[in-house]
Amino acid sequence: MRRLAFSVLCLALIACGSSGSGGDSPPPATVGPPVGTVEEVVDLPTASEGIAEGPGPDGAPAIYVAAGGSVFRVGADRTTTKLAELPGPLGVAVQKDGSLIVCGKLPGAAGKAPGGGALWKITPSGEASVFVGAGGYELPNMVAIAPDGRVAFTDSSAGKVYLTGVDGQAVTPLGDVSYANGLAFSPDGARLYVASYDTKKVYALDRAGDGFSAPAVFADGVEQVDGVSVTAAGALVLVRSSEITLLAPGSAPRPIVAASAIGGVPANGAFGFGAYGDGWLYLSNLLSRTIVRVYVGAPGLPLPVAP
């Protein structure tokens, strides 16, 4: 394993930046290497896009990655296990029972290319089935699990954000966001963040009764945001094509590490826990087979979000 140290920010700066609003003292930063340190974790057969953290087969945290036409589990010991093969897998999220919800495409007819956009479900035993399909979706890209088990997902090409039930039924549009991409829930599950890749904006949708409010601009001027991860204190870590950026409430965006230090084009992030290392963000990569992790210096939000 090769380690590349990039001390871009001090731990105290991250701790202060990731505190919530108000006068509360910021939580202590996670003890570890310099913020911005990059480590290579494992090589996959192809470049990757979706990456997620959630319960593994033994109930302990695990990291899952969509790469090529397959979904893999990456062990804390740096081994990989192929769980299933799917047409065009992109974003990944993990349900409370360890099942995966994966953005992808409908299976094509015999001898034909895959069809329209769909969401797939992969059980802990590796059985794959269509979770949401036949709805005219163009490019389901990212997915997140709400505290009540409902599933939010983006359709990038259509510029839409959707919410569906725990069983994949009754899909409800939540609003329009230009090239809606990465999304994540706040620590209390009361807010859904959605990145707009082509407008330099991150939107917020607040919980309103049984649904969510219309998208409202939460941050502007952050270009090419592909993935959104959330710290335990509620700060956003934006995975951008050019940089990994910390966005704390009430603060200007702050760089953690440049994409050039990572190699390729980072796509999405998943925080590590326990044996995976607290305070580390694991990154998928659109142009590299190598999964890396970057030290953020603040603990992540365990997923799925608890009620």
KAWOBEL-V940887 format. One record per helix or strand of 2 or more residues. SS is the DSSP state (H for helix, E for strand). FROM is the first residue (numbers start at 0). TO is the last residue. If there is no record, write none. Layout:
[[SS:FROM:TO] [SS:FROM:TO]]
This chain:
[[E:2:3] [H:10:16] [E:37:42] [E:47:54] [E:60:66] [E:69:73] [E:79:84] [E:91:93] [E:99:104] [E:116:121] [E:127:131] [E:139:144] [E:150:154] [E:159:163] [E:171:175] [E:179:184] [E:190:195] [E:200:207] [E:210:211] [E:215:219] [E:224:230] [E:235:239] [E:242:246] [E:253:257] [H:258:261] [E:265:270] [H:273:275] [E:279:284] [E:289:294]]
